[in-house]
Amino acid sequence: METKTKLSSKWIYKFYEELDKHSVENHGLIMMRDGEVLFENYVYPYSADVPHTMFSVTKSIVSTAAGFAIDEGLFNLDTKIIDLFPEYPACESDEWDSLTVRSVLTMQSNKEFSFTQDMTGNYVEMFMKAPFRKKNRGFLYSNNDAHMVAAIVQKCAKMNLVDYLTPRLFEPLGIERPFWEFNELGENIGGTGCHMKLRDLAKLSQCYADGGKWNGEQIIPEFWAREATKLQVKHDNGKDSGYGYLFWIFDDIFSMDGMFGQRVSYLPKHNAVIASFNACVNDGDFTKAFDNILPKAFEEEADEEWDKKLADYLALKGEKPVACDKLPEIPTGRKFCLTPVSDILAKLMFPASLIPRSLTSSFAQRPKSNLNEVSFDVTENVFTVMWKEEGDEVKIHCGLDGAPRLSECEIKGYRYTIWAYAYISRGKLTVVVKPLNTLATQKITFEFSENEVMLRFVGTPSFPAFISKNADQSSFVKNSGALKPAIMKVIDKVLKTTEMPMKFKAKI
């Protein structure tokens, strides 16, 4: 933890306390004023040096790319979408004349979409073929609109977004080239998929606040820094809040937001930036604490007593690995394959993976089949698990002595740094896995017998809670009337299968 004067630790303490009350797992928090970092803390094992998945915060990076492209004359806000993609079949409608770059930058395409769409495919073609909405017209938050902005930049610039932004944004701001998800066409995904460090996002927010300048140099075009973070379309709540160009606007505050509790906000009242990475299902609990508590830290002076209280509190935060007292008998040197029944049950929703389903369900390159061919090894103080995920060989080293081990692996084109340890709970071996460049934790429980192994996966954020929440808010369930309780009951019953034990039999 790094804390400087002129910032009240009292409200930072109360912020963390509120997150604990709502089971929100904080990974990092930065508070800046006048471009100076006044507070920075990461909760072990997360750190400042590992880029973190940020989901829809990605959209604001896409907006930045659009600003550069418009400044360079590649297109303008009034360019028609249908003129940019004449090669794709489009739905029949006279609304194409009013569907412009501005429309998709402000989430006002009026196009039908679903958050469950497969992002690996041709998003542009899906967008062009999709009908225009007859209801709920106007602003509607949509990954499709954001991806269209990304696709426009990449088509007009003739390169992917990472290549385009590296000399224009990343290098001038001292940001290392980020990992960013691709679809099958080689396009960077527009609605999600970029991984960056919290410091880099705080820096980007300050750059926007300073009219696109960093260290006195104009980085982001000045007009774009001003217009992208200004209210362009209001919500229906009657307040001065809504959306800019892929930025959220709340009165005079602009924010970059991503699901599971990723948020970066600029507060002009204090010339301050607050940036935070988290893991939670209910973003609302986190957002209330972020919006209502943290800004108060800029309004009171530092207090030594609260500084100490916060420091003592944070010293107790984070994962506390425990040593494994006595291992069960582990069948090393043998391979175990998933039984057909377990294979069917495990992938009723999404296949079982090292990475929790709550994340893989939101990735562009999603697993299509369950992990399989599990084998084990035990050396001094290390339990090693090996398996296959769609052809990728995955190996996890787990510390048995209370000291976690790090492993590197690749699944479906994603590279992970895996932090893991193992311990005994109720006579069973439990492995705690944290892919540090995500926000997830996976707990895997192993039950061994002579010719069988049972594995149970429980992920954080919870997959059943995540899907249940989104299902409950979907238009299908909302419009189901008296059938809603029955529908939710069926959904919850199916979701429970994702946490059932998976049976593996010894390979002969």
The 8 nearest C-alpha neighbors of each residue, nearest first, counted from 0:
[[1, 40, 39, 2, 41, 38, 310, 313],
 [0, 2, 39, 38, 40, 3, 37, 36],
 [3, 1, 38, 37, 0, 39, 4, 6],
 [4, 2, 37, 38, 5, 1, 6, 36],
 [3, 5, 6, 301, 2, 37, 300, 7],
 [6, 4, 300, 301, 7, 3, 297, 299],
 [7, 5, 301, 297, 296, 4, 300, 8],
 [6, 8, 301, 296, 9, 300, 299, 10],
 [7, 9, 11, 306, 305, 10, 12, 6],
 [8, 10, 12, 7, 305, 11, 13, 296],
 [11, 9, 13, 296, 12, 8, 293, 14],
 [10, 12, 14, 8, 13, 9, 293, 15],
 [13, 11, 9, 10, 15, 14, 309, 8],
 [12, 14, 10, 16, 11, 15, 17, 9],
 [15, 13, 11, 17, 12, 16, 288, 292],
 [16, 14, 18, 12, 17, 13, 19, 11],
 [15, 17, 13, 19, 14, 18, 12, 20],
 [16, 18, 20, 14, 19, 15, 13, 288],
 [19, 17, 23, 15, 21, 20, 16, 22],
 [20, 18, 22, 16, 17, 21, 23, 15],
 [19, 21, 17, 18, 22, 16, 23, 15],
 [20, 22, 18, 19, 23, 17, 284, 285],
 [23, 21, 19, 20, 18, 24, 279, 17],
 [24, 22, 18, 279, 21, 19, 278, 25],
 [25, 23, 278, 277, 22, 279, 26, 18],
 [26, 24, 277, 27, 23, 276, 278, 42],
 [27, 25, 42, 277, 276, 41, 45, 24],
 [28, 26, 41, 276, 275, 40, 25, 42],
 [27, 29, 275, 40, 39, 274, 41, 276],
 [30, 28, 39, 274, 38, 273, 275, 31],
 [29, 31, 273, 38, 37, 272, 36, 39],
 [32, 30, 36, 272, 35, 271, 37, 34],
 [31, 33, 271, 34, 35, 270, 272, 36],
 [34, 32, 35, 270, 271, 31, 269, 36],
 [33, 35, 32, 31, 205, 36, 271, 270],
 [36, 34, 31, 32, 33, 37, 30, 271],
 [35, 37, 31, 38, 30, 32, 34, 39],
 [38, 36, 3, 31, 2, 30, 35, 32],
 [39, 37, 2, 30, 1, 29, 36, 3],
 [40, 38, 29, 1, 28, 0, 30, 2],
 [39, 41, 0, 28, 27, 1, 29, 42],
 [42, 40, 27, 46, 26, 45, 43, 28],
 [41, 43, 26, 317, 45, 44, 27, 316],
 [44, 42, 317, 45, 318, 41, 46, 316],
 [43, 45, 42, 46, 317, 318, 435, 41],
 [46, 44, 43, 42, 41, 26, 435, 47],
 [47, 45, 41, 48, 49, 44, 43, 42],
 [46, 48, 49, 196, 41, 197, 45, 198],
 [47, 49, 46, 50, 196, 45, 197, 198],
 [48, 50, 47, 46, 436, 51, 196, 435],
 [51, 49, 196, 195, 194, 436, 48, 52],
 [52, 50, 436, 194, 437, 195, 196, 53],
 [51, 53, 194, 437, 54, 436, 193, 438],
 [52, 54, 56, 257, 261, 194, 51, 55],
 [53, 55, 191, 257, 56, 192, 57, 52],
 [56, 54, 257, 57, 191, 58, 190, 256],
 [55, 57, 257, 256, 255, 58, 53, 54],
 [58, 56, 55, 191, 60, 59, 193, 54],
 [59, 57, 61, 56, 55, 60, 190, 245],
 [58, 60, 62, 245, 61, 57, 56, 246],
 [59, 61, 63, 57, 62, 58, 64, 56],
 [62, 60, 58, 64, 59, 63, 149, 65],
 [63, 61, 59, 65, 60, 64, 245, 58],
 [62, 64, 66, 60, 61, 65, 59, 67],
 [63, 65, 61, 67, 66, 62, 68, 164],
 [66, 64, 68, 62, 63, 67, 69, 152],
 [67, 65, 63, 69, 64, 68, 223, 70],
 [66, 68, 70, 64, 65, 69, 71, 63],
 [67, 69, 65, 71, 73, 70, 66, 64],
 [70, 68, 72, 66, 71, 75, 74, 67],
 [69, 71, 67, 68, 72, 66, 220, 73],
 [70, 72, 68, 69, 73, 67, 74, 66],
 [73, 71, 69, 74, 70, 68, 75, 67],
 [72, 74, 68, 71, 69, 155, 75, 156],
 [75, 73, 72, 69, 78, 68, 76, 155],
 [76, 74, 69, 78, 77, 72, 100, 73],
 [75, 77, 101, 100, 78, 99, 74, 69],
 [78, 76, 99, 75, 100, 79, 101, 74],
 [77, 79, 75, 99, 76, 100, 74, 80],
 [80, 78, 99, 82, 81, 98, 77, 100],
 [79, 81, 83, 99, 82, 98, 100, 78],
 [80, 82, 84, 83, 79, 85, 95, 98],
 [83, 81, 79, 80, 84, 85, 78, 86],
 [82, 84, 80, 81, 85, 79, 151, 78],
 [85, 83, 81, 86, 82, 87, 80, 123],
 [86, 84, 87, 82, 81, 83, 88, 89],
 [87, 85, 84, 88, 83, 89, 81, 124],
 [88, 86, 85, 124, 84, 89, 127, 123],
 [87, 89, 128, 127, 86, 90, 124, 85],
 [90, 88, 127, 128, 87, 91, 129, 81],
 [89, 91, 128, 130, 92, 127, 129, 88],
 [90, 92, 89, 93, 130, 128, 95, 94],
 [93, 91, 94, 90, 95, 131, 130, 89],
 [92, 94, 95, 96, 91, 97, 90, 98],
 [95, 93, 92, 96, 97, 98, 131, 91],
 [94, 96, 98, 97, 93, 92, 81, 79],
 [97, 95, 94, 98, 93, 79, 99, 81],
 [96, 98, 95, 94, 99, 79, 102, 93],
 [99, 97, 95, 96, 102, 79, 80, 108],
 [100, 98, 79, 102, 101, 80, 77, 78],
 [99, 101, 76, 102, 103, 78, 77, 104],
 [100, 102, 76, 104, 99, 103, 105, 77],
 [103, 101, 107, 99, 108, 100, 105, 104],
 [102, 104, 144, 106, 105, 108, 100, 101],
 [105, 103, 244, 101, 102, 106, 245, 100],
 [104, 106, 103, 244, 102, 107, 243, 101],
 [107, 105, 103, 138, 140, 139, 104, 144],
 [108, 106, 138, 102, 137, 109, 105, 103],
 [107, 109, 102, 110, 103, 106, 98, 144],
 [110, 108, 132, 107, 131, 136, 137, 111],
 [109, 111, 131, 108, 132, 130, 129, 112],
 [112, 110, 132, 131, 129, 130, 109, 113],
 [113, 111, 110, 114, 143, 141, 129, 126],
 [112, 114, 115, 116, 111, 141, 142, 143],
 [113, 115, 116, 112, 142, 141, 143, 117],
 [116, 114, 113, 117, 361, 360, 118, 112],
 [117, 115, 114, 113, 118, 112, 122, 119],
 [116, 118, 119, 120, 115, 363, 122, 365],
 [119, 117, 363, 120, 116, 182, 122, 364],
 [118, 120, 182, 363, 183, 117, 364, 121],
 [121, 119, 118, 183, 122, 182, 117, 184],
 [120, 122, 123, 124, 125, 184, 119, 183],
 [121, 123, 125, 124, 120, 126, 118, 143],
 [124, 122, 126, 125, 121, 127, 147, 150],
 [123, 125, 127, 126, 121, 122, 87, 128],
 [126, 124, 122, 128, 123, 127, 129, 121],
 [125, 127, 123, 129, 124, 128, 122, 143],
 [126, 128, 89, 124, 125, 129, 123, 90],
 [129, 127, 89, 90, 125, 126, 124, 88],
 [128, 130, 126, 127, 111, 125, 110, 90],
 [131, 129, 111, 110, 90, 132, 128, 91],
 [130, 132, 110, 109, 111, 133, 129, 92],
 [133, 131, 109, 111, 134, 110, 130, 136],
 [132, 134, 131, 136, 135, 109, 130, 111],
 [135, 133, 136, 132, 109, 137, 131, 111],
 [136, 134, 137, 133, 132, 139, 138, 109],
 [135, 137, 134, 109, 132, 138, 133, 139],
 [136, 138, 107, 109, 139, 135, 108, 106],
 [137, 139, 107, 106, 140, 136, 105, 232],
 [140, 138, 106, 141, 137, 107, 136, 109],
 [139, 141, 106, 138, 142, 144, 107, 105],
 [140, 142, 143, 144, 139, 106, 145, 112],
 [141, 143, 190, 145, 144, 146, 114, 140],
 [142, 144, 146, 141, 145, 147, 126, 112],
 [145, 143, 103, 147, 146, 141, 142, 106],
 [146, 144, 190, 142, 189, 148, 147, 143],
 [189, 147, 145, 149, 143, 148, 190, 144],
 [146, 148, 150, 144, 149, 145, 151, 143],
 [149, 147, 151, 145, 146, 150, 152, 103],
 [148, 150, 189, 146, 152, 147, 151, 61],
 [151, 149, 147, 153, 148, 152, 154, 146],
 [152, 150, 148, 154, 149, 153, 147, 155],
 [151, 153, 155, 149, 150, 154, 156, 65],
 [154, 152, 150, 156, 159, 158, 151, 157],
 [155, 153, 157, 151, 152, 156, 150, 158],
 [154, 156, 152, 157, 153, 151, 73, 74],
 [155, 157, 153, 158, 154, 152, 73, 163],
 [158, 156, 154, 155, 153, 159, 152, 163],
 [159, 157, 153, 156, 163, 162, 160, 154],
 [160, 158, 153, 162, 161, 186, 163, 187],
 [159, 161, 163, 162, 164, 187, 153, 158],
 [160, 162, 164, 163, 159, 165, 176, 177],
 [163, 161, 165, 160, 159, 164, 158, 166],
 [162, 164, 160, 161, 165, 159, 158, 166],
 [165, 163, 167, 168, 161, 162, 166, 160],
 [164, 166, 169, 162, 167, 170, 168, 163],
 [167, 165, 170, 164, 168, 169, 163, 171],
 [166, 168, 164, 165, 169, 171, 170, 163],
 [169, 167, 164, 171, 165, 170, 166, 172],
 [168, 170, 174, 165, 172, 171, 173, 164],
 [169, 171, 173, 172, 166, 165, 168, 174],
 [172, 170, 173, 168, 169, 167, 218, 166],
 [173, 171, 169, 170, 174, 168, 213, 202],
 [172, 174, 170, 171, 169, 175, 199, 168],
 [175, 173, 169, 172, 170, 199, 176, 171],
 [176, 174, 177, 173, 169, 170, 195, 165],
 [175, 177, 174, 165, 169, 178, 161, 170],
 [178, 176, 194, 175, 195, 179, 193, 161],
 [177, 179, 194, 193, 180, 176, 195, 192],
 [180, 178, 193, 192, 177, 187, 194, 181],
 [179, 181, 192, 187, 188, 193, 363, 178],
 [182, 180, 187, 186, 185, 188, 179, 183],
 [181, 183, 119, 184, 185, 186, 120, 363],
 [182, 184, 119, 185, 120, 181, 186, 121],
 [185, 183, 182, 186, 121, 120, 181, 119],
 [184, 186, 183, 182, 181, 187, 159, 188],
 [187, 185, 181, 184, 182, 159, 188, 150],
 [186, 188, 181, 180, 159, 160, 179, 189],
 [189, 187, 181, 180, 190, 146, 191, 186],
 [146, 188, 190, 149, 145, 191, 187, 58],
 [189, 191, 142, 145, 146, 58, 55, 188],
 [192, 190, 54, 55, 57, 189, 188, 193],
 [191, 193, 180, 179, 54, 188, 57, 194],
 [194, 192, 179, 57, 178, 191, 180, 52],
 [195, 193, 52, 51, 50, 178, 177, 53],
 [194, 196, 50, 51, 177, 197, 193, 199],
 [197, 195, 50, 199, 198, 51, 49, 200],
 [196, 198, 200, 199, 201, 195, 274, 47],
 [199, 197, 201, 196, 200, 202, 47, 29],
 [198, 200, 202, 196, 197, 201, 203, 174],
 [199, 201, 203, 197, 202, 198, 204, 196],
 [202, 200, 198, 204, 203, 199, 274, 197],
 [201, 203, 199, 205, 200, 204, 198, 206],
 [204, 202, 200, 206, 205, 201, 199, 207],
 [205, 203, 201, 207, 206, 202, 200, 208],
 [206, 204, 208, 202, 207, 203, 209, 201],
 [205, 207, 211, 203, 209, 212, 204, 208],
 [208, 206, 211, 224, 204, 210, 205, 209],
 [209, 207, 205, 206, 210, 204, 211, 265],
 [210, 208, 206, 207, 212, 211, 205, 213],
 [209, 211, 221, 224, 207, 208, 212, 225],
 [212, 210, 219, 207, 206, 224, 221, 218],
 [213, 211, 217, 216, 206, 218, 209, 210],
 [212, 214, 215, 216, 206, 217, 218, 211],
 [215, 213, 216, 212, 217, 206, 172, 218],
 [214, 216, 213, 212, 217, 218, 209, 211],
 [217, 215, 212, 213, 214, 218, 211, 171],
 [216, 218, 212, 211, 219, 213, 215, 220],
 [219, 217, 212, 211, 216, 220, 213, 168],
 [218, 220, 211, 221, 217, 224, 212, 223],
 [221, 219, 223, 222, 211, 224, 218, 67],
 [220, 222, 224, 210, 211, 223, 219, 225],
 [223, 221, 225, 224, 220, 226, 210, 227],
 [222, 224, 226, 225, 220, 221, 227, 66],
 [225, 223, 207, 221, 210, 211, 222, 227],
 [224, 226, 223, 222, 228, 227, 210, 221],
 [225, 227, 223, 229, 228, 224, 222, 243],
 [228, 226, 244, 243, 223, 229, 224, 225],
 [227, 229, 243, 226, 225, 253, 246, 224],
 [228, 230, 226, 243, 227, 231, 225, 248],
 [229, 231, 243, 242, 232, 248, 241, 228],
 [232, 230, 243, 242, 229, 233, 105, 244],
 [231, 233, 242, 241, 230, 243, 105, 234],
 [234, 232, 241, 240, 242, 235, 239, 231],
 [233, 235, 241, 236, 240, 232, 237, 138],
 [234, 236, 237, 233, 238, 241, 240, 138],
 [235, 237, 234, 238, 240, 233, 239, 241],
 [238, 236, 235, 239, 234, 233, 240, 241],
 [239, 237, 240, 236, 250, 234, 233, 235],
 [240, 238, 250, 249, 237, 233, 241, 230],
 [241, 239, 249, 250, 248, 238, 233, 234],
 [240, 242, 233, 234, 248, 232, 247, 230],
 [241, 243, 247, 248, 232, 230, 231, 246],
 [242, 244, 231, 230, 246, 227, 229, 228],
 [243, 245, 227, 104, 105, 246, 62, 242],
 [246, 244, 59, 58, 62, 104, 243, 105],
 [247, 245, 243, 244, 255, 59, 242, 254],
 [246, 248, 242, 254, 253, 243, 241, 255],
 [247, 249, 253, 241, 240, 242, 252, 230],
 [250, 248, 240, 252, 251, 253, 241, 239],
 [249, 251, 239, 240, 252, 248, 238, 253],
 [250, 252, 249, 253, 248, 267, 266, 239],
 [253, 251, 249, 266, 250, 265, 248, 267],
 [254, 252, 248, 265, 247, 264, 228, 249],
 [255, 253, 264, 247, 263, 246, 256, 248],
 [254, 256, 56, 263, 246, 262, 59, 247],
 [257, 255, 262, 56, 261, 55, 254, 263],
 [258, 256, 55, 261, 56, 54, 53, 262],
 [257, 259, 260, 261, 54, 55, 282, 256],
 [258, 260, 279, 278, 280, 282, 261, 277],
 [259, 261, 277, 282, 258, 278, 279, 262],
 [262, 260, 257, 276, 256, 277, 53, 275],
 [261, 263, 256, 275, 255, 274, 257, 260],
 [264, 262, 274, 255, 254, 273, 275, 256],
 [265, 263, 254, 273, 272, 253, 274, 266],
 [264, 266, 272, 253, 252, 271, 267, 204],
 [265, 267, 271, 252, 268, 270, 269, 272],
 [268, 266, 270, 269, 265, 271, 252, 251],
 [267, 269, 266, 270, 271, 251, 252, 265],
 [268, 270, 271, 267, 266, 32, 297, 33],
 [271, 269, 267, 33, 32, 266, 268, 272],
 [270, 272, 32, 269, 266, 31, 265, 33],
 [271, 273, 265, 31, 264, 30, 266, 201],
 [272, 274, 30, 264, 29, 263, 31, 265],
 [275, 273, 263, 29, 28, 262, 201, 264],
 [274, 276, 28, 27, 262, 261, 263, 29],
 [275, 277, 261, 27, 26, 25, 260, 28],
 [278, 276, 25, 260, 26, 24, 261, 279],
 [277, 279, 24, 259, 438, 260, 23, 460],
 [280, 278, 259, 23, 281, 460, 260, 24],
 [279, 281, 259, 465, 460, 282, 464, 278],
 [280, 282, 283, 279, 284, 259, 285, 260],
 [281, 283, 285, 260, 284, 259, 280, 286],
 [284, 282, 286, 281, 285, 287, 260, 288],
 [285, 283, 287, 286, 282, 281, 288, 21],
 [284, 286, 282, 288, 283, 287, 289, 260],
 [287, 285, 289, 283, 288, 284, 290, 282],
 [288, 286, 290, 289, 284, 285, 291, 283],
 [287, 289, 285, 292, 291, 286, 290, 14],
 [288, 290, 286, 287, 293, 291, 292, 285],
 [291, 289, 287, 288, 286, 292, 293, 294],
 [292, 290, 288, 287, 289, 293, 294, 295],
 [291, 293, 288, 295, 294, 289, 14, 290],
 [292, 294, 295, 289, 296, 10, 11, 14],
 [295, 293, 296, 297, 292, 291, 290, 298],
 [294, 296, 298, 297, 293, 292, 10, 299],
 [295, 297, 7, 10, 294, 298, 6, 293],
 [298, 296, 295, 6, 294, 299, 7, 269],
 [297, 299, 295, 296, 300, 294, 7, 6],
 [300, 298, 7, 297, 296, 6, 301, 295],
 [301, 299, 5, 7, 6, 302, 298, 4],
 [300, 302, 7, 6, 5, 4, 8, 303],
 [301, 303, 305, 304, 306, 300, 7, 8],
 [304, 302, 306, 305, 307, 301, 308, 8],
 [303, 305, 307, 306, 302, 308, 309, 8],
 [304, 306, 308, 9, 307, 302, 8, 303],
 [307, 305, 303, 309, 8, 304, 308, 302],
 [308, 306, 310, 304, 305, 309, 311, 303],
 [307, 309, 305, 311, 306, 310, 312, 304],
 [308, 310, 312, 306, 307, 12, 311, 305],
 [309, 311, 307, 313, 312, 308, 314, 306],
 [312, 310, 314, 308, 309, 313, 307, 315],
 [313, 311, 309, 310, 314, 315, 308, 316],
 [314, 312, 316, 310, 315, 311, 309, 0],
 [313, 315, 311, 312, 316, 310, 317, 309],
 [314, 316, 313, 312, 317, 311, 319, 310],
 [317, 315, 313, 314, 42, 312, 318, 43],
 [316, 318, 43, 42, 319, 315, 44, 313],
 [317, 319, 43, 320, 44, 316, 42, 315],
 [318, 320, 317, 321, 316, 401, 43, 315],
 [321, 319, 401, 318, 402, 420, 322, 403],
 [322, 320, 401, 319, 422, 323, 400, 421],
 [321, 323, 401, 400, 399, 422, 324, 320],
 [322, 324, 422, 399, 423, 325, 400, 421],
 [323, 325, 322, 326, 423, 422, 399, 400],
 [326, 324, 323, 327, 423, 422, 322, 426],
 [325, 327, 328, 324, 323, 423, 428, 329],
 [328, 326, 329, 325, 428, 427, 447, 426],
 [327, 329, 326, 330, 447, 448, 331, 449],
 [328, 330, 331, 327, 447, 375, 326, 377],
 [331, 329, 333, 328, 332, 375, 449, 447],
 [330, 332, 375, 376, 333, 329, 374, 377],
 [331, 333, 375, 330, 374, 376, 334, 329],
 [334, 332, 331, 374, 330, 335, 505, 506],
 [335, 333, 374, 506, 373, 372, 505, 336],
 [334, 336, 505, 504, 373, 372, 506, 503],
 [337, 335, 372, 503, 504, 371, 506, 338],
 [336, 338, 503, 371, 502, 342, 504, 341],
 [337, 339, 341, 340, 503, 502, 342, 336],
 [340, 338, 342, 341, 343, 337, 344, 502],
 [341, 339, 343, 342, 338, 344, 337, 502],
 [342, 340, 344, 501, 338, 343, 339, 345],
 [341, 343, 339, 345, 340, 344, 338, 337],
 [342, 344, 340, 341, 345, 346, 339, 347],
 [345, 343, 341, 347, 346, 342, 340, 496],
 [346, 344, 342, 343, 497, 341, 347, 350],
 [347, 345, 350, 349, 348, 344, 343, 342],
 [346, 348, 344, 345, 349, 343, 350, 493],
 [347, 349, 346, 350, 494, 497, 345, 493],
 [350, 348, 346, 347, 356, 351, 360, 345],
 [351, 349, 346, 369, 368, 345, 367, 352],
 [352, 350, 369, 370, 345, 346, 349, 356],
 [353, 351, 354, 370, 350, 369, 355, 356],
 [352, 354, 355, 351, 441, 370, 432, 388],
 [353, 355, 352, 356, 359, 441, 358, 439],
 [356, 354, 458, 357, 358, 441, 353, 352],
 [355, 357, 359, 358, 360, 462, 354, 349],
 [356, 358, 462, 355, 360, 359, 460, 461],
 [359, 357, 356, 361, 360, 355, 362, 354],
 [358, 360, 356, 362, 361, 365, 357, 355],
 [359, 361, 358, 356, 357, 362, 365, 349],
 [362, 360, 359, 358, 363, 357, 365, 115],
 [363, 361, 359, 364, 365, 360, 358, 192],
 [362, 364, 118, 119, 365, 182, 180, 361],
 [365, 363, 362, 119, 411, 366, 182, 118],
 [364, 366, 362, 359, 363, 367, 360, 411],
 [367, 365, 368, 350, 364, 411, 359, 389],
 [366, 368, 365, 350, 369, 389, 349, 346],
 [369, 367, 350, 366, 389, 370, 346, 388],
 [370, 368, 350, 351, 371, 352, 388, 342],
 [369, 371, 388, 387, 352, 351, 386, 368],
 [370, 372, 387, 336, 373, 386, 337, 369],
 [373, 371, 336, 386, 335, 334, 387, 374],
 [372, 374, 386, 335, 334, 385, 371, 336],
 [375, 373, 334, 385, 333, 384, 335, 386],
 [376, 374, 384, 331, 383, 385, 332, 377],
 [375, 377, 383, 331, 382, 384, 378, 332],
 [378, 376, 382, 381, 383, 379, 375, 331],
 [379, 377, 381, 380, 382, 376, 383, 399],
 [378, 380, 381, 377, 382, 399, 400, 398],
 [381, 379, 399, 400, 398, 378, 382, 377],
 [382, 380, 398, 378, 399, 397, 379, 377],
 [383, 381, 377, 397, 396, 376, 398, 378],
 [384, 382, 396, 376, 395, 375, 397, 377],
 [385, 383, 375, 395, 394, 374, 376, 396],
 [386, 384, 394, 374, 393, 373, 375, 395],
 [387, 385, 373, 372, 393, 371, 392, 374],
 [388, 386, 392, 371, 391, 370, 390, 393],
 [387, 389, 370, 391, 390, 371, 392, 369],
 [390, 388, 391, 387, 368, 370, 366, 367],
 [389, 391, 388, 387, 392, 410, 411, 393],
 [390, 392, 388, 387, 389, 410, 393, 409],
 [391, 393, 387, 386, 390, 394, 388, 385],
 [394, 392, 386, 385, 408, 387, 391, 395],
 [393, 395, 385, 384, 392, 396, 386, 383],
 [396, 394, 384, 383, 406, 397, 385, 393],
 [395, 397, 383, 404, 382, 406, 381, 394],
 [398, 396, 420, 419, 382, 381, 404, 421],
 [399, 397, 420, 403, 381, 404, 402, 400],
 [398, 400, 380, 323, 381, 322, 421, 401],
 [401, 399, 322, 402, 380, 398, 323, 321],
 [400, 402, 322, 321, 320, 399, 398, 403],
 [401, 403, 398, 400, 404, 320, 420, 399],
 [404, 402, 398, 420, 419, 397, 418, 401],
 [403, 405, 398, 397, 419, 418, 396, 402],
 [404, 406, 418, 417, 419, 416, 396, 403],
 [407, 405, 417, 416, 395, 396, 408, 418],
 [408, 406, 416, 415, 417, 405, 409, 414],
 [407, 409, 415, 414, 393, 406, 410, 416],
 [408, 410, 414, 413, 412, 415, 411, 391],
 [409, 411, 413, 412, 391, 414, 408, 388],
 [412, 410, 413, 364, 409, 366, 365, 391],
 [413, 411, 410, 409, 414, 364, 180, 391],
 [414, 412, 410, 409, 411, 415, 180, 408],
 [413, 415, 409, 408, 412, 410, 416, 407],
 [416, 414, 408, 407, 434, 417, 409, 413],
 [415, 417, 407, 434, 435, 406, 418, 405],
 [416, 418, 434, 406, 405, 433, 415, 407],
 [419, 417, 405, 433, 404, 432, 434, 403],
 [420, 418, 432, 397, 403, 431, 404, 417],
 [419, 421, 397, 398, 403, 431, 430, 399],
 [422, 420, 430, 399, 429, 397, 398, 431],
 [421, 423, 323, 429, 428, 322, 321, 424],
 [424, 422, 428, 427, 323, 426, 429, 425],
 [423, 425, 427, 426, 428, 422, 429, 444],
 [426, 424, 427, 423, 428, 429, 422, 444],
 [425, 427, 424, 423, 428, 327, 446, 326],
 [428, 426, 424, 423, 425, 446, 445, 429],
 [427, 429, 423, 445, 444, 422, 424, 430],
 [430, 428, 444, 422, 421, 443, 423, 445],
 [429, 431, 421, 443, 442, 420, 432, 444],
 [430, 432, 442, 419, 420, 441, 421, 429],
 [433, 431, 419, 441, 440, 418, 442, 430],
 [432, 434, 440, 418, 435, 417, 439, 419],
 [435, 433, 417, 416, 437, 436, 415, 418],
 [436, 434, 437, 433, 416, 417, 45, 418],
 [437, 435, 51, 434, 50, 52, 49, 415],
 [436, 438, 52, 435, 51, 439, 434, 433],
 [437, 439, 278, 52, 436, 277, 435, 51],
 [440, 438, 459, 437, 433, 460, 434, 441],
 [439, 441, 433, 459, 432, 458, 442, 438],
 [440, 442, 458, 432, 457, 431, 355, 459],
 [441, 443, 431, 457, 430, 456, 458, 432],
 [444, 442, 456, 430, 455, 429, 441, 454],
 [443, 445, 429, 455, 454, 428, 430, 442],
 [446, 444, 454, 428, 453, 427, 429, 447],
 [447, 445, 453, 452, 427, 454, 444, 448],
 [448, 446, 452, 451, 445, 329, 453, 449],
 [449, 447, 451, 450, 452, 446, 330, 329],
 [448, 450, 451, 447, 330, 452, 505, 329],
 [451, 449, 505, 448, 504, 452, 447, 335],
 [452, 450, 504, 448, 503, 449, 505, 447],
 [451, 453, 447, 503, 446, 502, 448, 454],
 [452, 454, 502, 446, 501, 445, 500, 503],
 [455, 453, 445, 501, 500, 444, 443, 452],
 [454, 456, 500, 444, 443, 501, 499, 498],
 [457, 455, 443, 442, 498, 458, 454, 441],
 [458, 456, 442, 441, 498, 443, 455, 459],
 [459, 457, 441, 355, 461, 440, 460, 442],
 [460, 458, 461, 440, 439, 441, 457, 355],
 [459, 461, 279, 458, 280, 278, 439, 462],
 [462, 460, 459, 464, 458, 463, 465, 357],
 [461, 463, 357, 465, 464, 356, 466, 460],
 [464, 462, 494, 466, 465, 461, 467, 495],
 [465, 463, 467, 461, 462, 466, 468, 280],
 [464, 466, 462, 468, 463, 467, 280, 461],
 [467, 465, 469, 463, 468, 464, 470, 462],
 [466, 468, 470, 464, 469, 465, 463, 471],
 [467, 469, 471, 465, 466, 470, 464, 472],
 [468, 470, 466, 472, 471, 467, 473, 465],
 [471, 469, 467, 473, 472, 468, 466, 476],
 [470, 472, 468, 469, 473, 476, 467, 477],
 [471, 473, 469, 470, 477, 468, 474, 476],
 [474, 472, 470, 475, 476, 471, 477, 469],
 [473, 475, 477, 476, 478, 472, 479, 471],
 [476, 474, 478, 473, 477, 479, 470, 472],
 [477, 475, 479, 478, 473, 474, 483, 471],
 [478, 476, 474, 475, 479, 473, 472, 471],
 [477, 479, 476, 475, 480, 474, 483, 473],
 [478, 480, 476, 483, 482, 477, 475, 481],
 [481, 479, 482, 478, 483, 477, 476, 484],
 [480, 482, 483, 479, 484, 485, 478, 486],
 [483, 481, 480, 479, 485, 484, 486, 476],
 [482, 484, 486, 479, 485, 481, 480, 476],
 [485, 483, 487, 486, 482, 488, 481, 489],
 [486, 484, 488, 482, 487, 483, 489, 481],
 [485, 487, 483, 489, 488, 484, 482, 490],
 [488, 486, 490, 484, 489, 485, 491, 483],
 [487, 489, 485, 491, 486, 490, 484, 492],
 [488, 490, 492, 486, 487, 491, 493, 485],
 [491, 489, 487, 493, 492, 488, 494, 486],
 [490, 492, 494, 488, 493, 489, 487, 495],
 [493, 491, 489, 495, 494, 490, 488, 496],
 [492, 494, 490, 495, 491, 496, 489, 347],
 [495, 493, 491, 463, 496, 492, 497, 490],
 [494, 496, 492, 497, 493, 498, 491, 499],
 [495, 497, 499, 494, 498, 493, 344, 345],
 [498, 496, 495, 499, 494, 345, 348, 344],
 [499, 497, 496, 495, 456, 457, 455, 500],
 [498, 500, 496, 497, 455, 501, 495, 345],
 [501, 499, 455, 454, 453, 502, 498, 456],
 [502, 500, 454, 341, 453, 455, 499, 503],
 [501, 503, 453, 341, 337, 338, 452, 500],
 [504, 502, 337, 336, 452, 335, 451, 338],
 [505, 503, 451, 335, 336, 450, 506, 337],
 [504, 506, 335, 450, 334, 451, 507, 336],
 [507, 505, 335, 334, 336, 504, 333, 372],
 [506, 505, 334, 335, 504, 333, 336, 450]]
